[in-house]
Amino acid sequence: MNDSTLFPDHGDSGTVFKPIYIGHVAVSGGSAAHGRASGKARSADGALDMELRMPKELGGDTVGPNPEQLFAAGYAACFHSVLSLVARQHLLDPGSIIVEATVALGRDPDDDGYTLRADLVVNWPGVERDSVTPLLAQASALCPYAKMTRQGILATISLA
């Protein structure tokens, strides 16, 4: 399967998406046949290999990570890397930056299904708030996770 099969052109912009990196993770259902409750997530390269568990707020046992925690980690890590790059471009030391992500799962009032909310908090000791604010905006414009949370994401769902 090639990249054009995996990522067909969705847009009317005339541009074609060209992946730089492709991460692939498969989730199985485990003993409960439920990816969130007893699933196992494994990346194609084996770097990620973990049991998934339902948080106790959803009736689980909280023994393992859940999808919201994994998304929060990815979002915070991506934003941190972009903000660090922007900081260096402005001759600032990014060494003390900490990005905290909070991802909440809740009911969607429009259709009674589920929806996510994500919030980031950046802690950058020793740097003035007024000088950081434009850098946060610049990082937000560049970070693919921040773009996704603002604009949505092109995605397909198909049967193998």
N, C-alpha and C positions, 0 to 999 in steps of 0.2 A: 504494500500500500504506500503510495507516495504522498507528499505534502498536499498536493492539490485534491487528492481524494479525502484526506483527513480534514483539510481546511478549505472547502470550496469558497469561491468568491461570493460573498453575500451582498456586497455594497454596490451602489450605483456610481461610486466615485471614480471608477475606472482603474483604481489601484488594486494591486494584488498583494495579499498578505504573504510575506516570506518569513517563516519562522527562523529565529536565530538559535533557539534551544527548544526542545520538545521534552516535557516531562510526562511520563506515562505511569499511572497508578491504577491497579485493579483492586476492587473491593469485592470480597465474597461475604456471604451471609453468616457463616459460622453456625454454631449449634442451634440458634434460634431462627436461622434463615432470615436474618434481619441485619443488614449492613451496619446500621447505627447501634443496635443493641449488642450484637455479638460478632460483628464483622472483623475481617482482617484486611488491612490495607498493605499492599506490597508494590513497590515501584519496580519498573522493568529492570533497573540496574541493581536492585537489591539494597540500595542505600536507605530506603524507608521500608520497614517491615514491622508492623505493629498491630496489636489488637485494638479495636475501637469499642467503646462502651457508651451507653446512654447515661447522661447525667442524672443524678438522683431527682432533680426537678421534673424530669420526664419519666420517672419510674425506674431508673437504672440504679446500678450499684456504685458508680463513680470510680471503678477500679482502673480505667484506662482513659486515654484521650478521646475526645469527641470531635465531630466535624467543625464545630464552631471554634474550638481551640486551635485546630489545624489552620483554619482560615485566618484567625487572628494572628497566628505566628507568621504565616506567609505575608499578610498585609503589613504587619509591623516591620518585618525583615526587609521587604521591598522598599517601603517608605524610608526606613533608616538608611539603606544603601544610597538611595537617590539624594536624600538630604545631606549625607556625608559628601557626596560628589559636589553638590551645589555649595556646601560650606567651603570645600577646598578651592573651588573656583573663585570664591570671595576671600581667600586667604585666611579662613577661620579654621580652628582646630575642631574637628568633629569627634574627638576622642571621648568626650563626656556625654554625648547624646544618648538618651534612652527614649525609645518610642514604645509606648504602651498601647495595645489595641484591645478594645472591648467589643465583642461580637455577641449580639443578643438575638435569640430566636423568639419569635412571637407570632400571634395570629394576625393575618392580613385582614383588616377591616373591610376591604373591598370584596373579597371572595370567601372569607372564613378559612382560607388555606393558611399557609405559613409564609413568613417573610423574615428577612434579616435586617438588622441595623448594625452598623459598624461605626465606632468612634475611635479616633486616635488622640493621644495626649503626648506631646513632645516635651521632655525635660532636658534642658540644655544649660546646665549650671555655668555661671560666669559670662554669659552672653546676654546683652541687653535685649529686652522684649522688642523694642522698636526696630532693632537691627535684624531680629530673627523673623519677624512677621512676613516681610517680603520673600525671605528664603523659603518659608513654609509654603507660600503661594506658588513659588517657582517649582518646588519639589512636588507639590500636589498636581501641577500641570504636567509634569514629566513622568510621575510614577504610574505604571500600568495598573496597579491595584486601585489607586485613587481614581484613575480614569474609569475603571470598571464600576466602582461604586457610584460614580456620578452618572455615567452614560449607559450602563449595562454592558453586556459582552456578547459578541457574536458567538453563537453556539449552535450545534446540531445535536440531535438525538436520533440515533438510528439503531436498527436491529442488525446484529452480525449475521 
